[in-house]
């Protein structure tokens, strides 16, 4: 849930037609995710919805639950189970179509992938 992922989440959470259902970061805790999201050094403090940790697998943006995954292998992230229709791949690791397509192996045919 790095810089670009947090910026995408900010936009999604302020949009009426985009629902943030899950994030993935195998390297940081939900507590640190919350801190990094709340206090962005460029975009300022998050003031739109209260953000808190429900548990190690869930963030709460206001009353909205967002599933948190901590999985390194994109082929193992259960995006479809979380209700995702789109995934933004923004780790900087999967930088071409073939590598980023690993996310698609756990999804059905209605799934789309954006890689940044």
N, CA, C and O atoms as a Tinker XYZ file with bonds, in Angstrom:
   464  protein
     1  N      0.865000   -1.174000    0.000000    73     2
     2  CA     0.000000    0.000000    0.000000    64     1     3
     3  C      0.899000    1.221000    0.000000    63     2     4     5
     4  O      0.894000    2.043000    0.916000    81     3
     5  N      1.680000    1.298000   -1.086000    73     3     6
     6  CA     2.663000    2.369000   -1.220000    64     5     7
     7  C      2.054000    3.680000   -1.675000    63     6     8     9
     8  O      0.837000    3.860000   -1.658000    81     7
     9  N      2.909000    4.577000   -2.075000    73     7    10
    10  CA     2.504000    5.939000   -2.413000    64     9    11
    11  C      1.395000    5.983000   -3.470000    63    10    12    13
    12  O      0.362000    6.618000   -3.256000    81    11
    13  N      1.604000    5.315000   -4.601000    73    11    14
    14  CA     0.593000    5.351000   -5.661000    64    13    15
    15  C     -0.681000    4.651000   -5.207000    63    14    16    17
    16  O     -1.779000    5.137000   -5.479000    81    15
    17  N     -0.557000    3.531000   -4.526000    73    15    18
    18  CA    -1.735000    2.835000   -4.016000    64    17    19
    19  C     -2.552000    3.702000   -3.072000    63    18    20    21
    20  O     -3.782000    3.700000   -3.127000    81    19
    21  N     -1.873000    4.438000   -2.213000    73    19    22
    22  CA    -2.588000    5.331000   -1.291000    64    21    23
    23  C     -3.278000    6.465000   -2.040000    63    22    24    25
    24  O     -4.383000    6.865000   -1.673000    81    23
    25  N     -2.639000    6.987000   -3.083000    73    23    26
    26  CA    -3.261000    8.062000   -3.864000    64    25    27
    27  C     -4.485000    7.543000   -4.620000    63    26    28    29
    28  O     -5.506000    8.227000   -4.689000    81    27
    29  N     -4.387000    6.350000   -5.181000    73    27    30
    30  CA    -5.543000    5.741000   -5.849000    64    29    31
    31  C     -6.667000    5.532000   -4.832000    63    30    32    33
    32  O     -7.831000    5.793000   -5.137000    81    31
    33  N     -6.335000    5.069000   -3.647000    73    31    34
    34  CA    -7.342000    4.861000   -2.597000    64    33    35
    35  C     -8.003000    6.175000   -2.210000    63    34    36    37
    36  O     -9.219000    6.217000   -2.020000    81    35
    37  N     -7.232000    7.243000   -2.089000    73    35    38
    38  CA    -7.804000    8.557000   -1.756000    64    37    39
    39  C     -8.842000    8.974000   -2.792000    63    38    40    41
    40  O     -9.934000    9.424000   -2.445000    81    39
    41  N     -8.490000    8.818000   -4.069000    73    39    42
    42  CA    -9.422000    9.178000   -5.140000    64    41    43
    43  C    -10.664000    8.297000   -5.076000    63    42    44    45
    44  O    -11.784000    8.798000   -5.175000    81    43
    45  N    -10.478000    6.997000   -4.914000    73    43    46
    46  CA   -11.611000    6.071000   -4.857000    64    45    47
    47  C    -12.545000    6.401000   -3.698000    63    46    48    49
    48  O    -13.766000    6.381000   -3.856000    81    47
    49  N    -11.984000    6.700000   -2.553000    73    47    50
    50  CA   -12.800000    6.978000   -1.372000    64    49    51
    51  C    -13.567000    8.292000   -1.473000    63    50    52    53
    52  O    -14.547000    8.496000   -0.757000    81    51
    53  N    -13.128000    9.179000   -2.355000    73    51    54
    54  CA   -13.818000   10.450000   -2.544000    64    53    55
    55  C    -14.745000   10.423000   -3.757000    63    54    56    57
    56  O    -15.337000   11.440000   -4.116000    81    55
    57  N    -14.865000    9.263000   -4.379000    73    55    58
    58  CA   -15.675000    9.114000   -5.577000    64    57    59
    59  C    -16.963000    8.368000   -5.255000    63    58    60    61
    60  O    -16.971000    7.430000   -4.458000    81    59
    61  N    -18.045000    8.797000   -5.882000    73    59    62
    62  CA   -19.326000    8.124000   -5.674000    64    61    63
    63  C    -19.468000    6.857000   -6.511000    63    62    64    65
    64  O    -20.310000    6.011000   -6.211000    81    63
    65  N    -18.655000    6.717000   -7.556000    73    63    66
    66  CA   -18.827000    5.577000   -8.452000    64    65    67
    67  C    -17.675000    4.574000   -8.420000    63    66    68    69
    68  O    -17.592000    3.697000   -9.281000    81    67
    69  N    -16.794000    4.696000   -7.442000    73    67    70
    70  CA   -15.705000    3.737000   -7.257000    64    69    71
    71  C    -15.745000    3.255000   -5.814000    63    70    72    73
    72  O    -15.821000    4.061000   -4.887000    81    71
    73  N    -15.693000    1.951000   -5.628000    73    71    74
    74  CA   -15.680000    1.383000   -4.283000    64    73    75
    75  C    -14.346000    0.693000   -4.035000    63    74    76    77
    76  O    -13.973000   -0.222000   -4.769000    81    75
    77  N    -13.640000    1.118000   -3.023000    73    75    78
    78  CA   -12.397000    0.470000   -2.617000    64    77    79
    79  C    -12.761000   -0.743000   -1.773000    63    78    80    81
    80  O    -13.375000   -0.602000   -0.716000    81    79
    81  N    -12.383000   -1.945000   -2.237000    73    79    82
    82  CA   -12.759000   -3.159000   -1.511000    64    81    83
    83  C    -11.580000   -3.850000   -0.846000    63    82    84    85
    84  O    -11.763000   -4.580000    0.128000    81    83
    85  N    -10.355000   -3.628000   -1.364000    73    83    86
    86  CA    -9.196000   -4.323000   -0.796000    64    85    87
    87  C     -7.901000   -3.622000   -1.177000    63    86    88    89
    88  O     -7.821000   -2.931000   -2.193000    81    87
    89  N     -6.896000   -3.816000   -0.340000    73    87    90
    90  CA    -5.531000   -3.370000   -0.624000    64    89    91
    91  C     -4.591000   -4.517000   -0.272000    63    90    92    93
    92  O     -4.933000   -5.396000    0.520000    81    91
    93  N     -3.408000   -4.495000   -0.868000    73    91    94
    94  CA    -2.424000   -5.534000   -0.571000    64    93    95
    95  C     -1.074000   -4.900000   -0.290000    63    94    96    97
    96  O     -0.601000   -4.061000   -1.056000    81    95
    97  N     -0.466000   -5.296000    0.796000    73    95    98
    98  CA     0.921000   -4.933000    1.092000    64    97    99
    99  C      1.479000   -5.970000    2.054000    63    98   100   101
   100  O      1.060000   -6.040000    3.210000    81    99
   101  N      2.423000   -6.775000    1.579000    73    99   102
   102  CA     2.972000   -7.829000    2.436000    64   101   103
   103  C      4.035000   -7.342000    3.411000    63   102   104   105
   104  O      4.583000   -8.137000    4.175000    81   103
   105  N      4.330000   -6.052000    3.394000    73   103   106
   106  CA     5.471000   -5.562000    4.163000    64   105   107
   107  C      5.131000   -4.684000    5.363000    63   106   108   109
   108  O      5.987000   -4.477000    6.223000    81   107
   109  N      3.904000   -4.160000    5.448000    73   107   110
   110  CA     3.580000   -3.263000    6.560000    64   109   111
   111  C      2.299000   -3.711000    7.266000    63   110   112   113
   112  O      1.473000   -4.420000    6.691000    81   111
   113  N      2.153000   -3.292000    8.496000    73   111   114
   114  CA     0.980000   -3.631000    9.301000    64   113   115
   115  C     -0.186000   -2.709000    8.961000    63   114   116   117
   116  O      0.002000   -1.662000    8.340000    81   115
   117  N     -1.376000   -3.099000    9.366000    73   115   118
   118  CA    -2.536000   -2.237000    9.162000    64   117   119
   119  C     -2.391000   -0.936000    9.945000    63   118   120   121
   120  O     -2.872000    0.108000    9.505000    81   119
   121  N     -1.739000   -0.988000   11.090000    73   119   122
   122  CA    -1.520000    0.230000   11.871000    64   121   123
   123  C     -0.646000    1.216000   11.102000    63   122   124   125
   124  O     -0.926000    2.415000   11.076000    81   123
   125  N      0.418000    0.704000   10.475000    73   123   126
   126  CA     1.300000    1.584000    9.705000    64   125   127
   127  C      0.609000    2.065000    8.429000    63   126   128   129
   128  O      0.822000    3.200000    8.003000    81   127
   129  N     -0.221000    1.210000    7.813000    73   127   130
   130  CA    -1.006000    1.641000    6.653000    64   129   131
   131  C     -1.865000    2.839000    7.021000    63   130   132   133
   132  O     -1.934000    3.824000    6.287000    81   131
   133  N     -2.515000    2.735000    8.165000    73   131   134
   134  CA    -3.385000    3.807000    8.635000    64   133   135
   135  C     -2.607000    5.097000    8.829000    63   134   136   137
   136  O     -3.046000    6.161000    8.393000    81   135
   137  N     -1.470000    5.010000    9.473000    73   135   138
   138  CA    -0.645000    6.194000    9.708000    64   137   139
   139  C     -0.206000    6.827000    8.386000    63   138   140   141
   140  O     -0.334000    8.037000    8.199000    81   139
   141  N      0.314000    6.000000    7.471000    73   139   142
   142  CA     0.803000    6.513000    6.187000    64   141   143
   143  C     -0.330000    7.152000    5.386000    63   142   144   145
   144  O     -0.123000    8.156000    4.705000    81   143
   145  N     -1.520000    6.571000    5.468000    73   143   146
   146  CA    -2.658000    7.113000    4.735000    64   145   147
   147  C     -3.121000    8.436000    5.340000    63   146   148   149
   148  O     -3.405000    9.390000    4.616000    81   147
   149  N     -3.195000    8.487000    6.651000    73   147   150
   150  CA    -3.689000    9.691000    7.329000    64   149   151
   151  C     -2.779000   10.896000    7.153000    63   150   152   153
   152  O     -3.254000   12.025000    7.033000    81   151
   153  N     -1.475000   10.659000    7.136000    73   151   154
   154  CA    -0.515000   11.764000    7.165000    64   153   155
   155  C      0.395000   11.727000    5.947000    63   154   156   157
   156  O      1.552000   11.316000    6.044000    81   155
   157  N     -0.124000   12.154000    4.800000    73   155   158
   158  CA     0.649000   12.179000    3.561000    64   157   159
   159  C      1.489000   13.451000    3.520000    63   158   160   161
   160  O      0.971000   14.552000    3.703000    81   159
   161  N      2.781000   13.294000    3.280000    73   159   162
   162  CA     3.696000   14.435000    3.325000    64   161   163
   163  C      3.471000   15.422000    2.184000    63   162   164   165
   164  O      3.870000   16.581000    2.296000    81   163
   165  N      2.848000   14.998000    1.098000    73   163   166
   166  CA     2.587000   15.896000   -0.029000    64   165   167
   167  C      1.133000   16.356000   -0.049000    63   166   168   169
   168  O      0.861000   17.546000   -0.210000    81   167
   169  N      0.209000   15.433000    0.113000    73   167   170
   170  CA    -1.210000   15.751000   -0.026000    64   169   171
   171  C     -1.889000   16.126000    1.283000    63   170   172   173
   172  O     -3.075000   16.455000    1.299000    81   171
   173  N     -1.159000   16.079000    2.355000    73   171   174
   174  CA    -1.695000   16.521000    3.628000    64   173   175
   175  C     -2.472000   15.452000    4.373000    63   174   176   177
   176  O     -2.544000   14.293000    3.965000    81   175
   177  N     -3.044000   15.886000    5.468000    73   175   178
   178  CA    -3.757000   14.975000    6.356000    64   177   179
   179  C     -5.105000   14.584000    5.762000    63   178   180   181
   180  O     -5.810000   15.420000    5.194000    81   179
   181  N     -5.458000   13.306000    5.897000    73   179   182
   182  CA    -6.753000   12.795000    5.450000    64   181   183
   183  C     -7.823000   13.297000    6.402000    63   182   184   185
   184  O     -7.750000   13.056000    7.607000    81   183
   185  N     -8.829000   14.002000    5.860000    73   183   186
   186  CA    -9.860000   14.583000    6.716000    64   185   187
   187  C    -11.277000   14.226000    6.274000    63   186   188   189
   188  O    -12.240000   14.815000    6.767000    81   187
   189  N    -11.420000   13.276000    5.355000    73   187   190
   190  CA   -12.737000   12.996000    4.781000    64   189   191
   191  C    -13.563000   12.007000    5.590000    63   190   192   193
   192  O    -14.745000   12.250000    5.834000    81   191
   193  N    -12.974000   10.912000    6.003000    73   191   194
   194  CA   -13.660000    9.905000    6.817000    64   193   195
   195  C    -12.700000    9.511000    7.927000    63   194   196   197
   196  O    -11.482000    9.563000    7.757000    81   195
   197  N    -13.252000    9.122000    9.052000    73   195   198
   198  CA   -12.385000    8.564000   10.087000    64   197   199
   199  C    -11.772000    7.280000    9.546000    63   198   200   201
   200  O    -12.459000    6.484000    8.905000    81   199
   201  N    -10.511000    7.080000    9.797000    73   199   202
   202  CA    -9.815000    5.865000    9.374000    64   201   203
   203  C     -9.269000    5.180000   10.601000    63   202   204   205
   204  O     -8.581000    5.795000   11.417000    81   203
   205  N     -9.580000    3.895000   10.730000    73   203   206
   206  CA    -9.049000    3.143000   11.863000    64   205   207
   207  C     -8.867000    1.682000   11.482000    63   206   208   209
   208  O     -9.397000    1.213000   10.475000    81   207
   209  N     -8.121000    0.987000   12.293000    73   207   210
   210  CA    -7.882000   -0.434000   12.112000    64   209   211
   211  C     -8.980000   -1.196000   12.833000    63   210   212   213
   212  O     -9.178000   -1.018000   14.035000    81   211
   213  N     -9.691000   -2.041000   12.108000    73   211   214
   214  CA   -10.678000   -2.915000   12.746000    64   213   215
   215  C     -9.960000   -4.138000   13.309000    63   214   216   217
   216  O    -10.161000   -4.514000   14.464000    81   215
   217  N     -9.117000   -4.755000   12.472000    73   215   218
   218  CA    -8.284000   -5.884000   12.883000    64   217   219
   219  C     -7.134000   -5.998000   11.882000    63   218   220   221
   220  O     -6.987000   -5.139000   11.014000    81   219
   221  N     -6.331000   -7.032000   11.992000    73   219   222
   222  CA    -5.137000   -7.142000   11.144000    64   221   223
   223  C     -5.458000   -7.365000    9.668000    63   222   224   225
   224  O     -4.564000   -7.302000    8.824000    81   223
   225  N     -6.710000   -7.622000    9.355000    73   223   226
   226  CA    -7.119000   -7.870000    7.971000    64   225   227
   227  C     -8.158000   -6.879000    7.462000    63   226   228   229
   228  O     -8.690000   -7.048000    6.364000    81   227
   229  N     -8.454000   -5.837000    8.258000    73   227   230
   230  CA    -9.517000   -4.915000    7.866000    64   229   231
   231  C     -9.223000   -3.489000    8.314000    63   230   232   233
   232  O     -8.877000   -3.241000    9.469000    81   231
   233  N     -9.368000   -2.551000    7.370000    73   231   234
   234  CA    -9.342000   -1.128000    7.683000    64   233   235
   235  C    -10.772000   -0.611000    7.594000    63   234   236   237
   236  O    -11.569000   -1.105000    6.796000    81   235
   237  N    -11.091000    0.379000    8.409000    73   235   238
   238  CA   -12.399000    1.024000    8.349000    64   237   239
   239  C    -12.217000    2.475000    7.934000    63   238   240   241
   240  O    -11.546000    3.248000    8.616000    81   239
   241  N    -12.824000    2.836000    6.805000    73   239   242
   242  CA   -12.878000    4.221000    6.351000    64   241   243
   243  C    -14.291000    4.675000    6.649000    63   242   244   245
   244  O    -15.211000    4.390000    5.882000    81   243
   245  N    -14.474000    5.384000    7.762000    73   243   246
   246  CA   -15.821000    5.642000    8.232000    64   245   247
   247  C    -16.421000    4.302000    8.612000    63   246   248   249
   248  O    -15.864000    3.586000    9.443000    81   247
   249  N    -17.547000    3.957000    8.014000    73   247   250
   250  CA   -18.192000    2.659000    8.252000    64   249   251
   251  C    -17.830000    1.631000    7.184000    63   250   252   253
   252  O    -18.237000    0.473000    7.273000    81   251
   253  N    -17.070000    2.048000    6.177000    73   251   254
   254  CA   -16.722000    1.180000    5.042000    64   253   255
   255  C    -15.542000    0.283000    5.370000    63   254   256   257
   256  O    -14.453000    0.771000    5.674000    81   255
   257  N    -15.753000   -1.035000    5.310000    73   255   258
   258  CA   -14.683000   -2.008000    5.539000    64   257   259
   259  C    -13.885000   -2.223000    4.262000    63   258   260   261
   260  O    -14.452000   -2.363000    3.178000    81   259
   261  N    -12.566000   -2.247000    4.401000    73   259   262
   262  CA   -11.667000   -2.536000    3.287000    64   261   263
   263  C    -10.770000   -3.692000    3.717000    63   262   264   265
   264  O    -10.070000   -3.610000    4.726000    81   263
   265  N    -10.800000   -4.762000    2.940000    73   263   266
   266  CA    -9.997000   -5.945000    3.234000    64   265   267
   267  C     -8.521000   -5.652000    2.990000    63   266   268   269
   268  O     -8.162000   -4.989000    2.017000    81   267
   269  N     -7.674000   -6.148000    3.881000    73   267   270
   270  CA    -6.228000   -5.980000    3.747000    64   269   271
   271  C     -5.592000   -7.348000    3.531000    63   270   272   273
   272  O     -5.785000   -8.271000    4.322000    81   271
   273  N     -4.837000   -7.460000    2.451000    73   271   274
   274  CA    -4.058000   -8.660000    2.183000    64   273   275
   275  C     -2.590000   -8.348000    2.418000    63   274   276   277
   276  O     -2.152000   -7.208000    2.255000    81   275
   277  N     -1.845000   -9.351000    2.796000    73   275   278
   278  CA    -0.401000   -9.221000    2.968000    64   277   279
   279  C      0.299000  -10.347000    2.220000    63   278   280   281
   280  O      1.052000  -11.124000    2.808000    81   279
   281  N      0.044000  -10.427000    0.924000    73   279   282
   282  CA     0.484000  -11.568000    0.122000    64   281   283
   283  C      1.489000  -11.114000   -0.931000    63   282   284   285
   284  O      1.209000  -10.193000   -1.699000    81   283
   285  N      2.649000  -11.749000   -0.973000    73   283   286
   286  CA     3.690000  -11.377000   -1.939000    64   285   287
   287  C      3.387000  -11.837000   -3.356000    63   286   288   289
   288  O      3.623000  -11.095000   -4.310000    81   287
   289  N      2.874000  -13.039000   -3.506000    73   287   290
   290  CA     2.635000  -13.607000   -4.828000    64   289   291
   291  C      1.268000  -13.157000   -5.345000    63   290   292   293
   292  O      0.249000  -13.522000   -4.758000    81   291
   293  N      1.217000  -12.374000   -6.428000    73   291   294
   294  CA    -0.074000  -11.883000   -6.916000    64   293   295
   295  C     -1.022000  -12.989000   -7.362000    63   294   296   297
   296  O     -2.234000  -12.779000   -7.413000    81   295
   297  N     -0.488000  -14.157000   -7.684000    73   295   298
   298  CA    -1.335000  -15.281000   -8.079000    64   297   299
   299  C     -2.132000  -15.835000   -6.900000    63   298   300   301
   300  O     -3.052000  -16.629000   -7.097000    81   299
   301  N     -1.791000  -15.430000   -5.689000    73   299   302
   302  CA    -2.462000  -15.943000   -4.492000    64   301   303
   303  C     -3.395000  -14.925000   -3.832000    63   302   304   305
   304  O     -4.056000  -15.246000   -2.845000    81   303
   305  N     -3.453000  -13.718000   -4.360000    73   303   306
   306  CA    -4.299000  -12.683000   -3.751000    64   305   307
   307  C     -5.745000  -12.903000   -4.199000    63   306   308   309
   308  O     -6.021000  -12.853000   -5.398000    81   307
   309  N     -6.668000  -13.143000   -3.280000    73   307   310
   310  CA    -8.055000  -13.447000   -3.659000    64   309   311
   311  C     -8.882000  -12.189000   -3.958000    63   310   312   313
   312  O     -9.846000  -11.881000   -3.258000    81   311
   313  N     -8.486000  -11.479000   -5.003000    73   311   314
   314  CA    -9.172000  -10.229000   -5.353000    64   313   315
   315  C    -10.665000  -10.446000   -5.589000    63   314   316   317
   316  O    -11.489000   -9.673000   -5.100000    81   315
   317  N    -11.016000  -11.490000   -6.334000    73   315   318
   318  CA   -12.430000  -11.729000   -6.651000    64   317   319
   319  C    -13.250000  -11.976000   -5.390000    63   318   320   321
   320  O    -14.386000  -11.514000   -5.290000    81   319
   321  N    -12.685000  -12.698000   -4.433000    73   319   322
   322  CA   -13.392000  -12.954000   -3.168000    64   321   323
   323  C    -13.676000  -11.658000   -2.418000    63   322   324   325
   324  O    -14.663000  -11.560000   -1.690000    81   323
   325  N    -12.812000  -10.669000   -2.596000    73   323   326
   326  CA   -13.009000   -9.374000   -1.941000    64   325   327
   327  C    -14.008000   -8.502000   -2.698000    63   326   328   329
   328  O    -14.425000   -7.453000   -2.206000    81   327
   329  N    -14.387000   -8.944000   -3.898000    73   327   330
   330  CA   -15.343000   -8.177000   -4.695000    64   329   331
   331  C    -14.702000   -7.227000   -5.683000    63   330   332   333
   332  O    -15.384000   -6.357000   -6.226000    81   331
   333  N    -13.409000   -7.367000   -5.931000    73   331   334
   334  CA   -12.714000   -6.466000   -6.853000    64   333   335
   335  C    -13.103000   -6.744000   -8.296000    63   334   336   337
   336  O    -13.191000   -7.897000   -8.720000    81   335
   337  N    -13.332000   -5.679000   -9.039000    73   335   338
   338  CA   -13.548000   -5.768000  -10.475000    64   337   339
   339  C    -12.340000   -5.221000  -11.226000    63   338   340   341
   340  O    -12.110000   -5.574000  -12.382000    81   339
   341  N    -11.576000   -4.367000  -10.573000    73   339   342
   342  CA   -10.363000   -3.779000  -11.125000    64   341   343
   343  C     -9.267000   -3.873000  -10.078000    63   342   344   345
   344  O     -9.533000   -3.793000   -8.879000    81   343
   345  N     -8.039000   -4.041000  -10.536000    73   343   346
   346  CA    -6.884000   -3.999000   -9.644000    64   345   347
   347  C     -5.902000   -2.996000  -10.213000    63   346   348   349
   348  O     -5.625000   -3.004000  -11.413000    81   347
   349  N     -5.376000   -2.138000   -9.363000    73   347   350
   350  CA    -4.307000   -1.231000   -9.758000    64   349   351
   351  C     -3.013000   -1.833000   -9.236000    63   350   352   353
   352  O     -2.796000   -1.893000   -8.025000    81   351
   353  N     -2.166000   -2.273000  -10.134000    73   351   354
   354  CA    -0.860000   -2.838000   -9.780000    64   353   355
   355  C      0.132000   -1.683000   -9.754000    63   354   356   357
   356  O      0.507000   -1.154000  -10.800000    81   355
   357  N      0.552000   -1.298000   -8.562000    73   355   358
   358  CA     1.412000   -0.118000   -8.438000    64   357   359
   359  C      2.645000   -0.376000   -7.578000    63   358   360   361
   360  O      3.178000    0.543000   -6.956000    81   359
   361  N      3.095000   -1.625000   -7.544000    73   359   362
   362  CA     4.266000   -1.946000   -6.728000    64   361   363
   363  C      5.569000   -1.537000   -7.390000    63   362   364   365
   364  O      6.570000   -1.307000   -6.712000    81   363
   365  N      5.559000   -1.447000   -8.714000    73   363   366
   366  CA     6.795000   -1.195000   -9.443000    64   365   367
   367  C      7.559000   -2.473000   -9.734000    63   366   368   369
   368  O      8.610000   -2.435000  -10.374000    81   367
   369  N      7.043000   -3.605000   -9.271000    73   367   370
   370  CA     7.699000   -4.898000   -9.483000    64   369   371
   371  C      7.202000   -5.549000  -10.772000    63   370   372   373
   372  O      7.997000   -6.068000  -11.555000    81   371
   373  N      5.904000   -5.521000  -10.986000    73   371   374
   374  CA     5.294000   -6.187000  -12.135000    64   373   375
   375  C      5.085000   -5.148000  -13.233000    63   374   376   377
   376  O      3.976000   -4.652000  -13.432000    81   375
   377  N      6.160000   -4.828000  -13.938000    73   375   378
   378  CA     6.194000   -3.656000  -14.810000    64   377   379
   379  C      5.818000   -3.908000  -16.260000    63   378   380   381
   380  O      5.814000   -2.971000  -17.058000    81   379
   381  N      5.507000   -5.129000  -16.619000    73   379   382
   382  CA     5.017000   -5.362000  -17.976000    64   381   383
   383  C      3.740000   -6.199000  -17.903000    63   382   384   385
   384  O      3.378000   -6.730000  -16.853000    81   383
   385  N      3.075000   -6.297000  -19.046000    73   383   386
   386  CA     1.765000   -6.959000  -19.087000    64   385   387
   387  C      1.825000   -8.404000  -18.594000    63   386   388   389
   388  O      0.959000   -8.836000  -17.835000    81   387
   389  N      2.828000   -9.140000  -19.016000    73   387   390
   390  CA     2.921000  -10.547000  -18.623000    64   389   391
   391  C      3.113000  -10.714000  -17.120000    63   390   392   393
   392  O      2.496000  -11.585000  -16.506000    81   391
   393  N      3.959000   -9.888000  -16.532000    73   391   394
   394  CA     4.192000   -9.979000  -15.086000    64   393   395
   395  C      2.953000   -9.542000  -14.307000    63   394   396   397
   396  O      2.554000  -10.200000  -13.346000    81   395
   397  N      2.349000   -8.436000  -14.721000    73   395   398
   398  CA     1.164000   -7.927000  -14.021000    64   397   399
   399  C     -0.019000   -8.877000  -14.171000    63   398   400   401
   400  O     -0.899000   -8.912000  -13.310000    81   399
   401  N     -0.046000   -9.646000  -15.254000    73   399   402
   402  CA    -1.152000  -10.577000  -15.498000    64   401   403
   403  C     -1.233000  -11.683000  -14.450000    63   402   404   405
   404  O     -2.225000  -12.410000  -14.405000    81   403
   405  N     -0.220000  -11.824000  -13.616000    73   403   406
   406  CA    -0.282000  -12.815000  -12.536000    64   405   407
   407  C     -1.494000  -12.575000  -11.638000    63   406   408   409
   408  O     -2.037000  -13.521000  -11.066000    81   407
   409  N     -1.919000  -11.321000  -11.509000    73   407   410
   410  CA    -3.114000  -11.005000  -10.718000    64   409   411
   411  C     -4.361000  -11.652000  -11.320000    63   410   412   413
   412  O     -5.296000  -11.998000  -10.597000    81   411
   413  N     -4.372000  -11.813000  -12.626000    73   411   414
   414  CA    -5.556000  -12.322000  -13.319000    64   413   415
   415  C     -5.784000  -13.808000  -13.105000    63   414   416   417
   416  O     -6.884000  -14.305000  -13.349000    81   415
   417  N     -4.776000  -14.514000  -12.660000    73   415   418
   418  CA    -4.889000  -15.966000  -12.499000    64   417   419
   419  C     -5.849000  -16.370000  -11.382000    63   418   420   421
   420  O     -6.271000  -17.525000  -11.321000    81   419
   421  N     -6.194000  -15.449000  -10.514000    73   419   422
   422  CA    -7.116000  -15.767000   -9.419000    64   421   423
   423  C     -8.492000  -15.145000   -9.629000    63   422   424   425
   424  O     -9.327000  -15.155000   -8.725000    81   423
   425  N     -8.726000  -14.601000  -10.827000    73   423   426
   426  CA    -9.964000  -13.878000  -11.080000    64   425   427
   427  C    -10.723000  -14.481000  -12.248000    63   426   428   429
   428  O    -10.195000  -15.283000  -13.018000    81   427
   429  N    -11.980000  -14.069000  -12.353000    73   427   430
   430  CA   -12.775000  -14.531000  -13.483000    64   429   431
   431  C    -12.578000  -13.597000  -14.679000    63   430   432   433
   432  O    -11.746000  -12.691000  -14.626000    81   431
   433  N    -13.323000  -13.807000  -15.734000    73   431   434
   434  CA   -13.131000  -13.059000  -16.975000    64   433   435
   435  C    -13.626000  -11.624000  -16.921000    63   434   436   437
   436  O    -13.381000  -10.872000  -17.864000    81   435
   437  N    -14.308000  -11.212000  -15.867000    73   435   438
   438  CA   -14.829000   -9.853000  -15.791000    64   437   439
   439  C    -13.848000   -8.908000  -15.115000    63   438   440   441
   440  O    -14.199000   -7.768000  -14.813000    81   439
   441  N    -12.672000   -9.347000  -14.881000    73   439   442
   442  CA   -11.678000   -8.637000  -14.090000    64   441   443
   443  C    -10.767000   -7.808000  -14.989000    63   442   444   445
   444  O    -10.390000   -8.269000  -16.067000    81   443
   445  N    -10.404000   -6.597000  -14.572000    73   443   446
   446  CA    -9.486000   -5.745000  -15.325000    64   445   447
   447  C     -8.298000   -5.377000  -14.459000    63   446   448   449
   448  O     -8.396000   -5.344000  -13.232000    81   447
   449  N     -7.173000   -5.100000  -15.106000    73   447   450
   450  CA    -5.932000   -4.794000  -14.404000    64   449   451
   451  C     -5.334000   -3.520000  -14.956000    63   450   452   453
   452  O     -5.205000   -3.363000  -16.170000    81   451
   453  N     -4.968000   -2.604000  -14.064000    73   451   454
   454  CA    -4.238000   -1.398000  -14.438000    64   453   455
   455  C     -2.885000   -1.484000  -13.783000    63   454   456   457
   456  O     -2.791000   -1.715000  -12.578000    81   455
   457  N     -1.844000   -1.303000  -14.551000    73   455   458
   458  CA    -0.488000   -1.378000  -14.008000    64   457   459
   459  C      0.174000   -0.021000  -14.116000    63   458   460   461
   460  O      0.187000    0.584000  -15.188000    81   459
   461  N      0.739000    0.476000  -12.986000    73   459   462
   462  CA     1.412000    1.775000  -12.952000    64   461   463
   463  C      2.812000    1.617000  -12.455000    63   462   464
   464  O      3.546000    2.600000  -12.353000    81   463
